[in-house]
Amino acid sequence: MDREQILAALQAIIDEADGRALTDDEVQRYEQLEGELQAIDRDVQVRSRQRAYTTPAPGSRVETAAGGEGDGELQRAFDAYLRTGIAPADLAELRAHETGTPSEGGYLVPTGFLQKLTERMVAFGGVANAVETLNTSSGNPLEWPTVDDTANVGEIVAEEGTFAAGADVTFGQVTLGAYKYMSGGAGNEPIRVSVELLQDSAFDIGAFLSRAMGVRIARAQSAHFVTGNGSGQPKGLIHGKTGIEIAADTAGIEYADLVTFVHSVDPDYRPGAVWAFNDSTLATIRKLEDLNGRPLWMPSDAGLEGAMPGGSLLGFPVVIDQAFPDVDPDNNTVNWGAFGNLREGYIVRRVQAVQVIVDPYSRAKYGQVEYTAWARADGNVQNPNAYVALTGEQ
């Protein structure tokens, strides 16, 4: 008997005894089947551990039958699932990242595919590269402790005296959840791929899906990590934060404003500090000069700017994230940027298990296969003193 048959037999014994106590014979049959079930589970666990020992470490390269990057046997099985929508037995055996049955799509995603998808998501929103990231294997609510003791100082006391001021250390708490992001586009429609493309063995379906799904999910996540309101979505980096205003009676951002922003962050947090805003704001700032007529923006390689970002502003790196609003010098109700130690100030929580569903049936008459993916994540401010938001004048 396989695992599903044993489970069915166990349930049948319980159903037969509904409303009465189990007989000795029923208990004996149940315990015998239970022993067989445990033996099967031990076998699966041993095989799973062996696969873990022989699976390449994240970041290593393994050539699969399709000529791509992946995790050997699991990658080949997963590739077959992507092309057909039917999970091979070895892939179904490796499910485990969520409660559910194989037919409901609870399949483990190979590390290679997961890495590529995650890279797409991270690269899309620059802030995600600059903040602290916590990876967890489950999505249970996570209470993250915080503390702010900056208002308390020590003091000099007389001999045999005692302190007159101060207070106990007070800890705060940030709760990190796991919002589920879907890879759908307009109207939450899945990604659709023609059968002709899937039948072409040269078509790298894994690369295509990691790119499409990753970018779609990242569009939503990057916006929430910057401006999310914290209600049914992550709380963004600059949401609800009182911004440091640019100087009044000026035509826009000036050199003096940038100096003010830098010194609005406590010196303890300036090591590791970065600027963060969108590309349009960078274009505005790149036109600024210091008091000696030198550009404030310094490209990483003199004379070779290359791809943005990569330079520095007043000695601090610049992070570009298009989720920030455009700079508006005359509006102090919209935060257009941030400066400070974002890794200390903000945390992103990602749940590693990515669920991928392949549906070859719903659009079969159109010759299409549908793909859907979910990625779970959350974000929250963990130290509001580590950075400041930037806004226009009142």
PyMOL commands that set and color helices and strands:
alter all, ss='L'
color gray80, all
select helices_A, chain A and resi 3-16+24-54+73-84+89-93+102-104+111-124+126-130+186-188+195-199+205-227+255-262+267-269+279-285+342-345+364-366+384-386
alter helices_A, ss='H'
color red, helices_A
select strands_A, chain A and resi 132-136+142-147+171-176+179-182+191-194+244-245+274-277+297-298+312-313+316-320+335-340+346-359+368-381+387-391
alter strands_A, ss='S'
color yellow, strands_A
deselect
rebuild
show_as cartoon
